[in-house]
Amino acid sequence: MKRVLVFCGSSPGRLPEYVAAATELGQVLASRELEVVYGGASVGLMGALADSALAAGGKVIGVIPNRLVEHEIAHAHLTKLHVTETMHERKALMAELSDGVIAMPGGSGTLDELFELFTWKQLGLHRKPLGLLDVSDYWRSLLTFLQHAVNERFLRAEYLDDLQVERSPAALVDRLATHEHRSYDKWTDRPAADQTVPNTRSPASPKPGRM
């Protein structure tokens, strides 16, 4: 694992713990020489993450669509900033550049980004480890819903188990780094095809329109 994609809010959120966690995550990734890939903004949790990683000597790659450069205030001091034409291109490029994924607290955009890669993994389109940084129980309701989806047989329990959840940035990065991909048939009413695959750098994620 060389690069970690982080999804998080462009707002700081209600609790100071959210910004503190974003700052700590940036420091942890930089200290382990893991490059950060994120949405390219200089505000909210996104800005706190990027600023802390850069201050700790890390490399940070931002990806932002042209129409959000001013709205989300694109970060001017990143290692690299990619400006895309569309949101679809943004998400595809972030996925292509990364080897692992962490979702921090955020709104609908963070959920959209997370669930796209969560779905792609179930379909076998990538093998990247996915994790939730559960700051102040932010993801508790989501995890309850996903367990409900498992109970109602719309989601395999194995895929929920594969979603790594930790409260500590360091602990979550540790779990992603040692993760082994397990492949299952996505459909819950078919026999599982269980196969363990080492966590190596995955091939590029599909471009929009290839699914």
N, CA, C and O of each residue as an XYZ file, in Angstrom:
844
protein
N       0.848     -1.188      0.000
C       0.000      0.000      0.000
C       0.886      1.241      0.000
O       1.671      1.456      0.924
N       0.751      2.059     -1.049
C       1.564      3.264     -1.177
C       0.754      4.553     -1.049
O       1.257      5.567     -0.566
N      -0.503      4.502     -1.487
C      -1.357      5.690     -1.427
C      -2.695      5.339     -0.801
O      -3.267      4.288     -1.093
N      -3.193      6.216      0.060
C      -4.472      6.005      0.724
C      -5.431      7.117      0.320
O      -5.131      8.301      0.473
N      -6.575      6.722     -0.190
C      -7.629      7.659     -0.566
C      -8.489      7.937      0.658
O      -8.976      7.006      1.299
N      -8.677      9.212      0.987
C      -9.472      9.588      2.149
C     -10.672     10.402      1.694
O     -10.526     11.438      1.046
N     -11.869      9.915      2.043
C     -13.102     10.653      1.819
C     -13.491     11.327      3.131
O     -13.503     10.678      4.178
N     -13.807     12.611      3.088
C     -14.221     13.307      4.306
C     -14.922     14.604      3.928
O     -14.909     15.008      2.765
N     -15.528     15.248      4.905
C     -16.342     16.427      4.651
C     -15.539     17.660      4.294
O     -14.398     17.829      4.724
N     -16.164     18.528      3.490
C     -15.577     19.839      3.197
C     -16.006     20.864      4.245
O     -15.677     22.046      4.137
N     -16.746     20.402      5.264
C     -17.072     21.204      6.444
C     -16.372     20.588      7.647
O     -16.044     19.402      7.621
N     -16.136     21.365      8.702
C     -15.439     20.807      9.869
C     -16.329     19.950     10.756
O     -15.830     19.182     11.578
N     -17.662     20.077     10.596
C     -18.566     19.322     11.452
C     -18.796     19.983     12.795
O     -18.166     20.989     13.119
N     -19.710     19.409     13.582
C     -20.117     20.003     14.858
C     -19.089     19.802     15.961
O     -18.874     20.700     16.775
N     -18.460     18.650     15.999
C     -17.571     18.314     17.105
C     -16.108     18.606     16.784
O     -15.671     18.354     15.662
N     -15.351     19.124     17.726
C     -13.921     19.357     17.492
C     -13.157     18.060     17.262
O     -12.071     18.076     16.684
N     -13.717     16.931     17.711
C     -13.049     15.640     17.520
C     -12.896     15.290     16.043
O     -11.974     14.561     15.678
N     -13.782     15.795     15.192
C     -13.685     15.484     13.766
C     -12.418     16.091     13.152
O     -11.672     15.411     12.446
N     -12.189     17.365     13.427
C     -10.985     18.021     12.912
C      -9.741     17.401     13.529
O      -8.736     17.207     12.846
N      -9.807     17.092     14.808
C      -8.662     16.472     15.484
C      -8.312     15.128     14.837
O      -7.137     14.807     14.660
N      -9.330     14.353     14.489
C      -9.089     13.048     13.872
C      -8.503     13.199     12.469
O      -7.615     12.440     12.080
N      -9.001     14.180     11.709
C      -8.464     14.425     10.363
C      -7.001     14.836     10.446
O      -6.179     14.396      9.642
N      -6.682     15.675     11.415
C      -5.300     16.115     11.621
C      -4.408     14.942     11.996
O      -3.300     14.803     11.478
N      -4.896     14.102     12.895
C      -4.107     12.936     13.328
C      -3.916     11.952     12.175
O      -2.836     11.384     12.016
N      -4.961     11.748     11.372
C      -4.841     10.814     10.251
C      -3.791     11.298      9.247
O      -2.997     10.502      8.746
N      -3.788     12.593      8.958
C      -2.775     13.134      8.059
C      -1.373     12.899      8.580
O      -0.472     12.559      7.814
N      -1.180     13.078      9.878
C       0.129     12.864     10.492
C       0.540     11.401     10.445
O       1.699     11.085     10.174
N      -0.411     10.504     10.710
C      -0.122      9.069     10.687
C       0.289      8.622      9.289
O       1.272      7.900      9.125
N      -0.467      9.054      8.283
C      -0.143      8.655      6.918
C       1.225      9.182      6.490
O       2.001      8.463      5.860
N       1.515     10.430      6.830
C       2.821     11.002      6.472
C       3.950     10.276      7.181
O       4.993     10.019      6.579
N       3.757      9.943      8.449
C       4.806      9.274      9.221
C       5.132      7.891      8.672
O       6.236      7.383      8.871
N       4.174      7.286      7.983
C       4.377      5.954      7.410
C       4.707      6.021      5.919
O       4.718      5.008      5.219
N       4.970      7.227      5.462
C       5.335      7.465      4.055
C       4.262      6.968      3.091
O       4.565      6.463      2.010
N       3.006      7.120      3.502
C       1.864      6.798      2.661
C       1.325      8.096      2.085
O       0.977      9.012      2.831
N       1.254      8.179      0.780
C       0.738      9.392      0.143
C      -0.773      9.483      0.324
O      -1.473      8.470      0.335
N      -1.260     10.702      0.466
C      -2.691     10.952      0.643
C      -3.303     11.339     -0.699
O      -2.775     12.190     -1.414
N      -4.424     10.703     -1.027
C      -5.244     11.109     -2.162
C      -6.578     11.563     -1.587
O      -7.186     10.848     -0.791
N      -7.038     12.743     -1.983
C      -8.298     13.242     -1.412
C      -8.929     14.230     -2.391
O      -8.428     14.416     -3.499
N     -10.021     14.858     -1.983
C     -10.819     15.681     -2.875
C     -10.298     17.050     -3.220
O     -10.970     17.781     -3.947
N      -9.118     17.442     -2.731
C      -8.459     18.655     -3.195
C      -8.847     19.965     -2.562
O      -8.324     21.008     -2.956
N      -9.756     19.956     -1.580
C     -10.205     21.212     -0.973
C      -9.279     21.666      0.149
O      -8.524     20.876      0.716
N      -9.357     22.972      0.457
C      -8.535     23.541      1.532
C      -9.365     23.837      2.776
O      -8.862     24.427      3.733
N     -10.631     23.429      2.769
C     -11.533     23.762      3.875
C     -12.054     22.489      4.535
O     -11.942     21.393      3.985
N     -12.632     22.661      5.739
C     -13.249     21.561      6.448
C     -12.266     20.469      6.837
O     -11.075     20.721      7.018
N     -12.786     19.245      6.964
C     -11.925     18.118      7.305
C     -10.914     17.849      6.205
O      -9.801     17.398      6.474
N     -11.302     18.128      4.956
C     -10.390     17.929      3.836
C      -9.147     18.800      3.994
O      -8.025     18.330      3.804
N      -9.347     20.055      4.337
C      -8.223     20.954      4.531
C      -7.358     20.563      5.710
O      -6.131     20.634      5.637
N      -7.996     20.145      6.810
C      -7.239     19.733      8.001
C      -6.379     18.517      7.703
O      -5.227     18.447      8.132
N      -6.928     17.565      6.975
C      -6.186     16.368      6.582
C      -4.966     16.727      5.743
O      -3.850     16.301      6.039
N      -5.189     17.514      4.697
C      -4.094     17.877      3.786
C      -3.024     18.696      4.497
O      -1.831     18.435      4.339
N      -3.447     19.685      5.278
C      -2.490     20.553      5.964
C      -1.600     19.768      6.920
O      -0.393     20.001      6.987
N      -2.204     18.833      7.662
C      -1.414     18.089      8.642
C      -0.435     17.136      7.960
O       0.700     16.985      8.412
N      -0.871     16.490      6.867
C       0.029     15.587      6.150
C       1.194     16.356      5.544
O       2.340     15.913      5.628
N       0.913     17.502      4.936
C       1.970     18.321      4.345
C       2.938     18.835      5.407
O       4.152     18.822      5.206
N       2.391     19.291      6.545
C       3.230     19.814      7.621
C       4.153     18.747      8.189
O       5.230     19.050      8.703
N       3.712     17.474      8.088
C       4.523     16.361      8.598
C       5.465     15.810      7.539
O       6.116     14.787      7.751
N       5.537     16.486      6.406
C       6.463     16.072      5.356
C       5.904     15.063      4.380
O       6.653     14.473      3.602
N       4.593     14.852      4.408
C       3.982     13.875      3.512
C       3.635     14.455      2.156
O       3.713     15.665      1.940
N       3.249     13.568      1.239
C       2.811     13.963     -0.088
C       1.299     13.863     -0.165
O       0.704     12.891      0.302
N       0.678     14.884     -0.764
C      -0.784     14.932     -0.838
C      -1.210     15.238     -2.268
O      -0.774     16.224     -2.863
N      -2.062     14.385     -2.807
C      -2.578     14.543     -4.164
C      -4.061     14.869     -4.085
O      -4.836     14.112     -3.501
N      -4.455     15.988     -4.667
C      -5.854     16.385     -4.672
C      -6.485     16.162     -6.033
O      -5.823     16.281     -7.065
N      -7.771     15.836     -6.028
C      -8.530     15.663     -7.271
C      -9.853     16.399     -7.096
O     -10.646     16.066     -6.215
N     -10.087     17.401     -7.941
C     -11.269     18.233     -7.767
C     -11.853     18.593     -9.129
O     -11.102     18.890    -10.059
N     -13.180     18.571     -9.266
C     -13.782     18.973    -10.544
C     -13.716     20.481    -10.731
O     -13.725     21.238     -9.761
N     -13.650     20.904    -11.963
C     -13.479     22.312    -12.289
C     -14.518     23.209    -11.629
O     -14.178     24.289    -11.146
N     -15.774     22.785    -11.601
C     -16.833     23.633    -11.067
C     -16.774     23.798     -9.549
O     -17.438     24.675     -8.995
N     -15.973     22.952     -8.864
C     -15.842     23.063     -7.409
C     -14.539     23.721     -6.974
O     -14.287     23.862     -5.777
N     -13.711     24.124     -7.929
C     -12.430     24.741     -7.572
C     -12.645     25.957     -6.682
O     -11.942     26.128     -5.687
N     -13.603     26.795     -7.029
C     -13.879     27.976     -6.218
C     -14.812     27.658     -5.054
O     -14.628     28.178     -3.954
N     -15.815     26.806     -5.288
C     -16.803     26.513     -4.250
C     -16.172     25.832     -3.040
O     -16.453     26.210     -1.903
N     -15.320     24.828     -3.274
C     -14.667     24.119     -2.181
C     -13.283     24.698     -1.882
O     -12.577     24.198     -1.007
N     -12.901     25.736     -2.596
C     -11.621     26.426     -2.402
C     -10.453     25.439     -2.535
O      -9.931     24.932     -1.542
N     -10.064     25.185     -3.775
C      -8.994     24.221     -4.048
C      -7.719     24.579     -3.288
O      -7.341     25.749     -3.208
N      -7.070     23.580     -2.741
C      -5.843     23.764     -1.960
C      -4.706     24.176     -2.895
O      -4.475     23.543     -3.926
N      -4.004     25.240     -2.523
C      -2.983     25.808     -3.405
C      -1.578     25.258     -3.177
O      -0.655     25.614     -3.909
N      -1.400     24.399     -2.179
C      -0.040     23.981     -1.820
C       0.139     22.466     -1.805
O       0.972     21.952     -1.058
N      -0.615     21.759     -2.604
C      -0.527     20.310     -2.629
C       0.674     19.834     -3.445
O       1.237     20.582     -4.244
N       1.047     18.586     -3.227
C       2.095     17.973     -4.037
C       1.664     17.930     -5.498
O       2.464     18.164     -6.404
N       0.383     17.627     -5.710
C      -0.182     17.563     -7.051
C      -1.683     17.806     -6.957
O      -2.352     17.258     -6.080
N      -2.215     18.633     -7.864
C      -3.660     18.859     -7.914
C      -4.154     18.546     -9.313
O      -3.730     19.172    -10.284
N      -5.059     17.570     -9.414
C      -5.696     17.229    -10.676
C      -7.056     17.915    -10.730
O      -7.840     17.805     -9.787
N      -7.342     18.613    -11.808
C      -8.649     19.253    -12.003
C      -9.369     18.500    -13.116
O      -8.885     18.433    -14.245
N     -10.529     17.934    -12.788
C     -11.288     17.143    -13.747
C     -12.495     17.948    -14.250
O     -12.846     18.991    -13.698
N     -13.106     17.434    -15.302
C     -14.286     18.094    -15.858
C     -15.555     17.733    -15.095
O     -16.441     18.574    -14.938
N     -15.654     16.495    -14.620
C     -16.892     16.032    -13.983
C     -16.607     15.328    -12.663
O     -15.469     14.965    -12.364
N     -17.678     15.142    -11.874
C     -17.576     14.383    -10.633
C     -17.248     12.921    -10.915
O     -16.500     12.297    -10.161
N     -17.800     12.370    -11.991
C     -17.517     10.986    -12.341
C     -16.020     10.791    -12.595
O     -15.427      9.813    -12.140
N     -15.424     11.725    -13.321
C     -13.989     11.644    -13.590
C     -13.190     11.799    -12.299
O     -12.163     11.147    -12.110
N     -13.673     12.668    -11.418
C     -12.982     12.857    -10.136
C     -12.922     11.557     -9.358
O     -11.853     11.155     -8.898
N     -14.068     10.891     -9.205
C     -14.121      9.668     -8.412
C     -13.303      8.551     -9.050
O     -12.611      7.807     -8.355
N     -13.384      8.437    -10.368
C     -12.623      7.389    -11.049
C     -11.118      7.604    -10.901
O     -10.372      6.648    -10.689
N     -10.672      8.856    -11.012
C      -9.244      9.135    -10.902
C      -8.749      8.928     -9.480
O      -7.661      8.385     -9.286
N      -9.521      9.346     -8.477
C      -9.118      9.111     -7.096
C      -8.962      7.617     -6.827
O      -8.007      7.196     -6.174
N      -9.893      6.826     -7.328
C      -9.811      5.382     -7.133
C      -8.605      4.801     -7.850
O      -7.912      3.934     -7.316
N      -8.359      5.279     -9.057
C      -7.226      4.771     -9.842
C      -5.894      5.064     -9.171
O      -4.965      4.262     -9.260
N      -5.794      6.200     -8.503
C      -4.527      6.617     -7.896
C      -4.229      5.931     -6.567
O      -3.101      6.010     -6.081
N      -5.205      5.264     -5.973
C      -5.063      4.804     -4.594
C      -4.976      3.289     -4.467
O      -5.341      2.542     -5.375
N      -4.474      2.856     -3.290
C      -4.348      1.435     -2.971
C      -5.244      1.020     -1.805
O      -5.495     -0.169     -1.612
N      -5.720      1.975     -1.040
C      -6.598      1.715      0.093
C      -7.490      2.918      0.302
O      -7.191      4.012     -0.176
N      -8.600      2.717      1.025
C      -9.614      3.767      1.156
C     -10.049      3.914      2.604
O     -10.322      2.927      3.288
N     -10.111      5.167      3.065
C     -10.630      5.477      4.391
C     -11.735      6.517      4.249
O     -11.558      7.528      3.570
N     -12.866      6.268      4.887
C     -13.950      7.257      4.943
C     -14.031      7.819      6.353
O     -14.208      7.084      7.325
N     -13.897      9.139      6.444
C     -14.075      9.864      7.696
C     -15.481     10.455      7.723
O     -16.211     10.319      6.741
N     -15.878     11.097      8.801
C     -17.175     11.772      8.804
C     -17.311     12.739      7.632
O     -16.361     13.426      7.257
N     -18.498     12.773      7.072
C     -18.796     13.643      5.943
C     -20.262     13.517      5.602
O     -20.999     12.789      6.268
N     -20.692     14.224      4.566
C     -22.095     14.230      4.188
C     -22.397     13.320      3.017
O     -21.794     12.257      2.868
N     -23.336     13.746      2.185
C     -23.801     12.904      1.085
C     -22.694     12.621      0.067
O     -22.656     11.544     -0.527
N     -21.792     13.588     -0.133
C     -20.691     13.356     -1.066
C     -19.774     12.245     -0.594
O     -19.352     11.403     -1.385
N     -19.465     12.242      0.697
C     -18.626     11.190      1.268
C     -19.309      9.830      1.144
O     -18.666      8.834      0.813
N     -20.621      9.793      1.411
C     -21.368      8.541      1.292
C     -21.386      8.050     -0.153
O     -21.221      6.858     -0.413
N     -21.588      8.971     -1.087
C     -21.599      8.621     -2.503
C     -20.269      7.989     -2.906
O     -20.242      6.946     -3.561
N     -19.181      8.620     -2.515
C     -17.843      8.132     -2.876
C     -17.564      6.777     -2.234
O     -17.044      5.870     -2.884
N     -17.912      6.646     -0.957
C     -17.680      5.396     -0.239
C     -18.466      4.252     -0.855
O     -17.912      3.186     -1.123
N     -19.759      4.471     -1.083
C     -20.604      3.375     -1.536
C     -20.311      2.971     -2.980
O     -20.543      1.822     -3.355
N     -19.813      3.884     -3.780
C     -19.423      3.482     -5.120
C     -18.297      2.453     -5.053
O     -18.358      1.422     -5.723
N     -17.272      2.729     -4.249
C     -16.162      1.783     -4.140
C     -16.556      0.524     -3.372
O     -16.039     -0.557     -3.650
N     -17.461      0.656     -2.417
C     -17.983     -0.509     -1.687
C     -18.703     -1.449     -2.663
O     -18.545     -2.668     -2.591
N     -19.486     -0.874     -3.564
C     -20.200     -1.663     -4.567
C     -19.239     -2.258     -5.588
O     -19.352     -3.432     -5.941
N     -18.295     -1.450     -6.061
C     -17.315     -1.944     -7.037
C     -16.538     -3.132     -6.479
O     -16.206     -4.061     -7.216
N     -16.247     -3.105     -5.176
C     -15.504     -4.221     -4.592
C     -16.350     -5.485     -4.589
O     -15.844     -6.575     -4.860
N     -17.638     -5.345     -4.285
C     -18.530     -6.505     -4.310
C     -18.622     -7.104     -5.712
O     -18.780     -8.315     -5.867
N     -18.523     -6.252     -6.731
C     -18.601     -6.705     -8.115
C     -17.263     -7.213     -8.649
O     -17.169     -7.652     -9.795
N     -16.233     -7.149     -7.810
C     -14.930     -7.645     -8.221
C     -14.148     -6.701     -9.107
O     -13.227     -7.132     -9.801
N     -14.496     -5.399     -9.103
C     -13.825     -4.435     -9.958
C     -12.556     -3.872     -9.322
O     -11.759     -3.232    -10.008
N     -12.358     -4.095     -8.040
C     -11.092     -3.726     -7.394
C     -10.929     -4.561     -6.136
O     -11.867     -5.221     -5.689
N      -9.720     -4.527     -5.565
C      -9.404     -5.288     -4.358
C      -8.890     -4.392     -3.243
O      -8.253     -4.878     -2.308
N      -9.145     -3.134     -3.320
C      -8.631     -2.191     -2.325
C      -9.316     -2.407     -0.977
O     -10.529     -2.609     -0.936
N      -8.566     -2.369      0.128
C      -9.198     -2.430      1.443
C      -9.958     -1.138      1.735
O      -9.498     -0.044      1.407
N     -11.126     -1.282      2.354
C     -11.978     -0.139      2.677
C     -12.142     -0.037      4.192
O     -12.356     -1.047      4.864
N     -12.043      1.179      4.731
C     -12.179      1.348      6.167
C     -12.972      2.579      6.549
O     -12.995      3.573      5.823
N     -13.623      2.502      7.700
C     -14.348      3.631      8.272
C     -13.625      4.096      9.524
O     -13.371      3.300     10.428
N     -13.290      5.384      9.584
C     -12.738      5.956     10.806
C     -13.923      6.471     11.615
O     -14.492      7.521     11.318
N     -14.278      5.709     12.640
C     -15.525      5.960     13.364
C     -15.298      6.946     14.513
O     -15.228      6.561     15.680
N     -15.188      8.207     14.157
C     -14.937      9.265     15.132
C     -16.227      9.579     15.886
O     -17.243      9.920     15.280
N     -16.178      9.462     17.201
C     -17.326      9.785     18.060
C     -18.599      9.080     17.604
O     -19.679      9.670     17.623
N     -18.474      7.818     17.195
C     -19.614      6.988     16.780
C     -20.348      7.547     15.559
O     -21.540      7.296     15.383
N     -19.645      8.297     14.724
C     -20.303      8.916     13.569
C     -20.937      7.874     12.646
O     -22.011      8.107     12.093
N     -20.275      6.728     12.480
C     -20.761      5.720     11.536
C     -21.668      4.678     12.176
O     -22.056      3.721     11.506
N     -22.011      4.828     13.424
C     -22.788      3.790     14.118
C     -24.130      3.521     13.439
O     -24.503      2.363     13.251
N     -24.864      4.584     13.067
C     -26.172      4.389     12.435
C     -26.039      3.733     11.064
O     -26.872      2.911     10.680
N     -25.002      4.093     10.336
C     -24.776      3.482      9.028
C     -24.493      1.988      9.188
O     -25.021      1.172      8.432
N     -23.674      1.632     10.157
C     -23.354      0.223     10.382
C     -24.585     -0.561     10.820
O     -24.733     -1.733     10.476
N     -25.465      0.087     11.577
C     -26.730     -0.541     11.965
C     -27.588     -0.814     10.737
O     -28.190     -1.881     10.611
N     -27.639      0.167      9.828
C     -28.401     -0.027      8.595
C     -27.815     -1.161      7.754
O     -28.557     -1.997      7.239
N     -26.490     -1.195      7.613
C     -25.867     -2.239      6.808
C     -26.112     -3.625      7.411
O     -26.281     -4.600      6.679
N     -26.132     -3.713      8.748
C     -26.468     -4.986      9.380
C     -27.914     -5.357      9.068
O     -28.228     -6.530      8.869
N     -28.797     -4.353      9.024
C     -30.188     -4.599      8.639
C     -30.257     -5.138      7.213
O     -31.032     -6.052      6.931
N     -29.443     -4.571      6.305
C     -29.399     -5.057      4.921
C     -28.918     -6.507      4.872
O     -29.405     -7.295      4.061
N     -27.971     -6.859      5.732
C     -27.523     -8.243      5.822
C     -28.658     -9.136      6.304
O     -28.909    -10.197      5.733
N     -29.345     -8.700      7.362
C     -30.436     -9.493      7.929
C     -31.552     -9.725      6.915
O     -32.196    -10.774      6.913
N     -31.774     -8.724      6.048
C     -32.836     -8.819      5.041
C     -32.342     -9.446      3.737
O     -33.076     -9.483      2.750
N     -31.118     -9.932      3.728
C     -30.533    -10.671      2.609
C     -30.383     -9.837      1.335
O     -30.591    -10.325      0.224
N     -30.018     -8.572      1.526
C     -29.653     -7.722      0.402
C     -28.144     -7.482      0.347
O     -27.644     -6.913     -0.624
N     -27.426     -7.904      1.365
C     -25.980     -7.720      1.452
C     -25.383     -8.939      2.130
O     -25.892     -9.405      3.150
N     -24.302     -9.453      1.563
C     -23.636    -10.596      2.187
C     -22.952    -10.147      3.480
O     -22.348     -9.076      3.532
N     -23.049    -10.959      4.500
C     -22.396    -10.645      5.775
C     -20.891    -10.511      5.594
O     -20.244     -9.720      6.280
N     -20.338    -11.285      4.668
C     -18.892    -11.248      4.441
C     -18.428     -9.875      3.960
O     -17.323     -9.447      4.292
N     -19.259     -9.184      3.184
C     -18.874     -7.862      2.708
C     -18.948     -6.816      3.809
O     -18.142     -5.886      3.838
N     -19.898     -6.959      4.703
C     -19.928     -6.052      5.854
C     -18.730     -6.309      6.751
O     -18.118     -5.367      7.255
N     -18.389     -7.574      6.955
C     -17.219     -7.914      7.775
C     -15.939     -7.382      7.148
O     -14.981     -7.071      7.855
N     -15.922     -7.277      5.820
C     -14.727     -6.830      5.107
C     -14.509     -5.325      5.231
O     -13.426     -4.828      4.924
N     -15.528     -4.600      5.678
C     -15.416     -3.154      5.875
C     -14.743     -2.915      7.230
O     -15.351     -3.146      8.276
N     -13.500     -2.456      7.210
C     -12.723     -2.295      8.435
C     -13.202     -1.057      9.210
O     -13.374      0.012      8.624
N     -13.411     -1.198     10.499
C     -13.907     -0.088     11.324
C     -13.008      0.069     12.540
O     -12.786     -0.884     13.287
N     -12.492      1.282     12.733
C     -11.660      1.587     13.899
C     -11.910      3.024     14.343
O     -12.327      3.861     13.543
N     -11.656      3.306     15.609
C     -11.767      4.669     16.137
C     -10.448      5.419     16.063
O     -10.433      6.650     16.086
N      -9.348      4.698     15.976
C      -8.015      5.289     15.954
C      -7.458      5.299     14.536
O      -7.492      4.271     13.861
N      -6.941      6.445     14.065
C      -6.325      6.479     12.735
C      -5.209      5.459     12.570
O      -5.143      4.778     11.547
N      -4.335      5.343     13.558
C      -3.214      4.406     13.460
C      -3.706      2.971     13.370
O      -3.187      2.188     12.574
N      -4.695      2.619     14.172
C      -5.222      1.256     14.153
C      -5.876      0.939     12.818
O      -5.740     -0.173     12.309
N      -6.587      1.908     12.245
C      -7.243      1.680     10.962
C      -6.224      1.517      9.843
O      -6.375      0.638      8.995
N      -5.193      2.346      9.829
C      -4.146      2.219      8.814
C      -3.453      0.862      8.935
O      -3.131      0.242      7.921
N      -3.220      0.392     10.168
C      -2.626     -0.927     10.385
C      -3.483     -2.020      9.752
O      -2.966     -2.923      9.094
N      -4.788     -1.930      9.955
C      -5.681     -2.966      9.432
C      -5.729     -2.941      7.909
O      -5.775     -3.995      7.276
N      -5.720     -1.767      7.323
C      -5.732     -1.689      5.867
C      -4.439     -2.268      5.289
O      -4.457     -2.955      4.268
N      -3.327     -1.983      5.949
C      -2.027     -2.432      5.442
C      -1.878     -3.949      5.471
O      -1.141     -4.512      4.662
N      -2.569     -4.617      6.391
C      -2.450     -6.071      6.528
C      -3.663     -6.809      5.978
O      -3.783     -8.024      6.136
N      -4.552     -6.080      5.338
C      -5.800     -6.667      4.839
C      -5.544     -7.676      3.725
O      -4.691     -7.462      2.864
N      -6.287     -8.771      3.750
C      -6.266     -9.746      2.663
C      -7.630     -9.747      1.990
O      -8.656     -9.937      2.643
N      -7.632     -9.535      0.693
C      -8.890     -9.522     -0.051
C      -9.505    -10.909     -0.085
O      -8.809    -11.891     -0.343
N     -10.806    -10.997      0.175
C     -11.542    -12.249      0.075
C     -12.663    -12.050     -0.937
O     -13.467    -11.125     -0.824
N     -12.697    -12.923     -1.910
C     -13.661    -12.787     -2.996
C     -14.865    -13.689     -2.756
O     -14.720    -14.886     -2.507
N     -16.064    -13.095     -2.835
C     -17.306    -13.834     -2.680
C     -18.241    -13.491     -3.833
O     -18.144    -12.420     -4.432
N     -19.137    -14.407     -4.128
C     -20.209    -14.097     -5.061
C     -21.067    -13.002     -4.435
O     -21.486    -13.135     -3.285
N     -21.336    -11.926     -5.167
C     -22.092    -10.807     -4.616
C     -23.505    -11.213     -4.231
O     -24.045    -10.698     -3.252
N     -24.109    -12.119     -4.972
C     -25.525    -12.425     -4.801
C     -25.725    -13.388     -3.642
O     -25.119    -14.459     -3.600
N     -26.578    -13.001     -2.704
C     -26.719    -13.733     -1.449
C     -27.394    -15.079     -1.613
O     -27.285    -15.921     -0.722
N     -28.092    -15.318     -2.723
C     -28.802    -16.583     -2.895
C     -28.032    -17.581     -3.737
O     -28.592    -18.570     -4.210
N     -26.719    -17.313     -3.928
C     -25.877    -18.243     -4.651
C     -24.770    -18.732     -3.738
O     -24.408    -18.024     -2.799
N     -24.215    -19.919     -3.976
C     -23.103    -20.406     -3.133
C     -21.919    -19.468     -3.210
O     -21.618    -18.933     -4.277
N     -21.244    -19.261     -2.092
C     -20.089    -18.372     -2.051
C     -18.885    -19.026     -2.690
O     -18.638    -20.219     -2.513
N     -18.135    -18.225     -3.440
C     -16.848    -18.669     -3.988
C     -15.770    -17.968     -3.188
O     -15.384    -16.848     -3.523
N     -15.281    -18.597     -2.149
C     -14.372    -17.981     -1.185
C     -12.936    -18.159     -1.650
O     -12.484    -19.278     -1.894
N     -12.230    -17.054     -1.769
C     -10.835    -17.125     -2.219
C     -10.053    -15.997     -1.573
O     -10.465    -14.839     -1.634
N      -8.930    -16.326     -0.957
C      -8.081    -15.328     -0.325
C      -7.019    -14.876     -1.308
O      -6.350    -15.700     -1.931
N      -6.861    -13.560     -1.450
C      -5.901    -12.996     -2.391
C      -5.026    -12.012     -1.641
O      -5.561    -11.168     -0.922
N      -3.694    -12.077     -1.772
C      -2.824    -11.115     -1.077
C      -3.168     -9.690     -1.463
O      -3.626     -9.430     -2.575
N      -2.942     -8.759     -0.527
C      -3.241     -7.349     -0.769
C      -2.097     -6.707     -1.532
O      -1.210     -6.099     -0.932
N      -2.113     -6.839     -2.848
C      -1.125     -6.193     -3.699
C      -1.755     -4.991     -4.358
O      -2.973     -4.825     -4.305
N      -0.948     -4.145     -4.981
C      -1.482     -2.960     -5.653
C      -2.449     -3.410     -6.736
O      -2.086     -4.197     -7.610
N      -3.673     -2.917     -6.679
C      -4.715     -3.365     -7.586
C      -4.619     -2.656     -8.916
O      -4.026     -1.582     -9.012
N      -5.213     -3.263     -9.967
C      -5.235     -2.585    -11.261
C      -6.105     -1.352    -11.198
O      -6.899     -1.193    -10.271
N      -5.962     -0.481    -12.175
C      -6.722      0.756    -12.197
C      -8.204      0.460    -12.172
O      -8.662     -0.486    -12.812
N      -8.965      1.270    -11.432
C     -10.402      1.150    -11.390
C     -10.996      1.543    -12.720
O     -10.388      2.315    -13.461
N     -12.184      1.027    -13.043
C     -12.781      1.331    -14.346
C     -13.135      2.786    -14.488
O     -13.514      3.448    -13.522
N     -13.009      3.276    -15.696
C     -13.414      4.643    -15.994
C     -14.930      4.715    -16.057
O     -15.578      3.688    -16.255
N     -15.521      5.901    -15.894
C     -16.973      6.032    -16.020
C     -17.425      5.513    -17.373
O     -16.793      5.749    -18.403
N     -18.553      4.790    -17.334
C     -19.108      4.292    -18.563
C     -18.686      2.878    -18.897
O     -19.206      2.283    -19.841
N     -17.723      2.315    -18.116
C     -17.250      0.963    -18.387
C     -17.981     -0.079    -17.555
O     -17.791     -1.278    -17.760
N     -18.814      0.363    -16.618
C     -19.560     -0.589    -15.784
C     -20.807     -1.032    -16.516
O     -21.579     -1.834    -15.992
